[in-house]
Amino acid sequence: MPVSEAYDIAVVGGGVAGCFAAATAADQGADVVQLERKSAEEAGHIACGDAMKSPTDPKKYPGPIDMSAIAADEDVLINGNIDQIEWWDEAIDVKKVLPYEGHSNVIDRYEFGQRLLEQTAACGVEQHFNTVVNGVLQGAQVEGVRAVRDGEPVGYTTKLVIDAGGSLSSVMANVDFVSLDAEPETSFEEPNYQQFGAAYREVLDTQAPVPYDNALVGKPLEEMGYIWYFPRTATQINVGLGLQMNKEPVELVDRLKEDIKGRPEYQEADFDTVNGMPNKLGAALGLRRPLDSMVAPGYITVGCNAGTTHPISGKGIRGAAVTGFSAGKHGAAAVHDDEDGFISEADLWDHNHYVYVRHGLGTHIAVKEPYNVAASHAGMENVRAAVALLPEDAIADVVSSDGNSLGVRSAVRLVSGVVQNALPLVSDGRLERLATTKRAVGRTLLDFVRTRRYVEKYERLYNNYPANRNDFFEWRDARDALDDAFNDELGISANQRKY
Ligand SMILES: Cc1cc2nc3c(=O)[nH]c(=O)nc-3n(C[C@H](O)[C@H](O)[C@H](O)COP(=O)(O)OP(=O)(O)OC[C@H]3O[C@@H](n4cnc5c(N)ncnc54)[C@H](O)[C@@H]3O)c2cc1C
């Protein structure tokens, strides 16, 4: 007979989202258990580029976790040394440099993860490590999870499960959403694996300082993939690559090896180590907009699994923190206020509304997604040409986390910037090295401008994300109609559409 334990809330996962959710819910008075499959020593070690902006800004990292104390810990490496983003397209000798306003950091993710877990425990959360969740308990609502703890089966009975198990969480995969009690159907959006990517990274110690120690460097890879060099320090670099899962699979480790083989700074580089092991990890990551609804009866999902990371403008760590905080806060309130023993989607709706409207991170991410859709449609060669031609400020507008401001004046500036950049690229034949045509590149630039117009429409719609679950289905119909219009405008056929 498996052991059975009861809590108000089980949080699955000891990553950023799990820690923010568990700490916040416990701080609100809920009885919380946090379940993590790794050991206490290994937990917090996450595959990531480790770029993290404004860690002490309470809007970006809300809740009871003391981020100032974490930032003050020198081992976490929050030193603000990053002040620009660089795009290197070496095959056509193009380098774009975008200033990084407010600076950023490349952190030691393991140290950061460990500090988060310590603070979560200090908020009163019970933490069970070496605990692999492998099933859910469900009736009208999700009623808990099944797990194997230190090799023994355990059942956790709960009023709410917060699924912070990361991309394509196995917890979510175990929930039968159709049979949960929700009218006319659950609002929860089950993502498709093709909307995710596969990524891998190593942390390398170089012999000599790299000349780009103040920059997040990105490079194009075949099939809409990308390579990054993110320097923690001048001699410790997080190098990695990511690819979309809807493209042909690529051997990530070999492809990264092939890239750094040609770079002198990595010739004698050694692996950084964590717990005596080489610091290299791979994982899936969301390359999609946040889920339309992240709640189902007795269940909320957060972080990477909820699609709150964005391939262009980043925000993975921050998205995990904000959604974790929100789930902890609104989940604890729903449990506290429960009178009928049933935690419905309506009871949890404040989570969705906070993420999209009251905080707004969900909307910021969702409205950048049309650029990803347009880029995938254009194909890598055309995207490379467009990036080479577009002025830096237009690119910054796409990759920045904030507004979209291409008005009439900036449209004129956009055209003159493209013409200015085109002259040298065309005159010395560099654009011809790309496997595309002038016509296709022109079409990609036009689609970029068209996409901008749709970004504004999406922004208006997401800013009006419903405060009430009753209005959700009508809102989703309107968003689907906008998706259709956008896809039609770009000429994306029905079987090629992402959503
Ligand atoms: C290679 C890569 C590079 C990235 N680069 C950046 C970047 O530079 N900056 C940025 O902001 N974001 C980046 N991201 C995204 C960012 O890392 C994620 O968005 C963020 O870590 C998501 O946090 P999370 O808590 O949702 O999930 P995770 O960090 O994945 O945590 C999930 C936790 O749940 C545990 N778990 C999973 N399943 C179970 C189970 N069944 N039972 C028990 N425990 C379980 C895991 O062990 C893990 O500890 C990157 C992602 C990847 C993959």
The ligand as an ORCA input file, in Angstrom:
! r2SCAN-3c Opt
* xyz 0 1
  C      19.174     25.593    -23.347
  C      18.251     26.668    -22.864
  C      18.699     27.991    -22.840
  C      17.902     28.999    -22.283
  N      18.401     30.265    -22.165
  C      17.728     31.193    -21.457
  C      18.320     32.449    -21.125
  O      19.474     32.728    -21.460
  N      17.601     33.332    -20.379
  C      16.330     33.045    -19.958
  O      15.710     33.894    -19.284
  N      15.748     31.855    -20.234
  C      16.415     30.930    -20.959
  N      15.865     29.694    -21.188
  C      14.525     29.416    -20.671
  C      14.558     29.210    -19.157
  O      15.642     28.403    -18.784
  C      13.272     28.528    -18.759
  O      12.211     29.293    -19.259
  C      13.132     28.432    -17.267
  O      14.187     27.696    -16.703
  C      11.848     27.720    -16.993
  O      11.797     27.446    -15.643
  P      10.765     26.390    -15.107
  O      10.848     26.494    -13.632
  O       9.468     26.556    -15.796
  O      11.296     24.968    -15.607
  P      12.679     24.249    -15.335
  O      13.746     25.211    -15.071
  O      12.847     23.286    -16.457
  O      12.416     23.433    -13.986
  C      11.616     22.273    -13.957
  C      11.984     21.468    -12.724
  O      11.039     20.424    -12.571
  C      11.720     19.217    -12.293
  N      10.860     18.149    -12.805
  C      10.478     17.951    -14.094
  N       9.672     16.884    -14.183
  C       9.522     16.395    -12.924
  C       8.790     15.302    -12.391
  N       8.066     14.519    -13.167
  N       8.859     15.087    -11.060
  C       9.596     15.912    -10.263
  N      10.304     16.959    -10.727
  C      10.265     17.200    -12.033
  C      13.034     19.339    -13.045
  O      14.021     18.482    -12.518
  C      13.352     20.809    -12.847
  O      14.078     21.026    -11.660
  C      16.624     28.675    -21.779
  C      16.154     27.358    -21.851
  C      16.950     26.356    -22.379
  C      16.447     24.946    -22.414
*
